[in-house]
């Protein structure tokens, strides 16, 4: 049977999740430690920024041994471990693995980064020869299911966050040269930082980020070869060279005004200005300038609402796919022990009259279970006749 213990964003704050996180060398060390336990036949450790999960297979004692070893390894009291743990057993553990791998258990519904993380976790244990038959089947099927959902639905292709939607607008902007030049006003803020990270995750984009000088230092959260930092007060000096300007500050004043922008732009070209601040950062009049297109927060709020509706529709389809694949995986686990018992079962049933077996089945099952058995018999009868 497979078990899972999970410390995730659902129950534990960041400070607690950090205590139960595993570095790569720690994963290998802890896997080797657990591999020596008689009750445990398989181990996979999955760690992300939002969760630390340990999957084990084995006897009924496997999960209790895992809890004790985890407490000892992390040097915390067992009672403190249990306070933050979610514990899954059997079919519940299988269902949880599928939900995690398919992105249903993530903070952002349908995000597919977790798929790669599950594959890496499984591959590490496979390389260390610490996955048994059950774990091999279940992890492979969960990964295949997640790939199917990614291919057959738009769940992971429908962004909801403002930062992602802004980055997509930049990626889809048709103007500019081989390398788009983007200014992010307020780069050191939370939104500005996230937008900048999204932008530099792809090639062909150079970012000029503005920050305010404090105590003779520039506050910078991102260091990247394609990110240049300039002072906020000098922002207009760089705007003529920009293809896209994004503003995401918390200040009460305009960061871009019509009059100042007119004076700053010397060249004629198509430019995109994006204002995601509340209250707004950019003077709406700038759209009167030839070549300037302005997108404000209302535009992105509308995109978010539309994408939410799309995502919910796709969720129904994705859930149906997962339930189908999950049921198939559980059936394989339930049926597998009987493969090795075929000769034993044939010997046990040899010489028994079919009607005696059917009456015995009838007396052992409730009405709904009996309907399933009889329907299966009807199907087998048709299959035999056709064969």
Protein Blocks (a to p, Z undefined) as FASTA:
>chain_A
ZZdddddfklpcfklmmmmpccfklmmmmmmmmmmpmklcbdcddddfkbccdddeddfk
lmmmmmmmmmmmnopafklmmmmpccdehjlmmmmmmmmmnopmgmbghiaklmmmmmmm
mmmmmmnopacfklmmmmmmmmmmmmmmmmmpcklmmcfbfklmmmmmmmmpmgdcfbdc
dddehklpmklmmmmmmmmmpghiacddddddeehiacdfbdcfkbccddfklmmmmmmm
pmbdcdddfbfbdfbdfklmmmmmmbgcddddddfbdcdfbdfklmmpghiacddfklmm
mmmmmmmmmmmmmmmmmmmmmmmmmmmmmmmmmmmmmmmmmmmmmmmmgopafklmmmmm
mmmpcfklmmmmmmmmmmmmmmmmmZZ
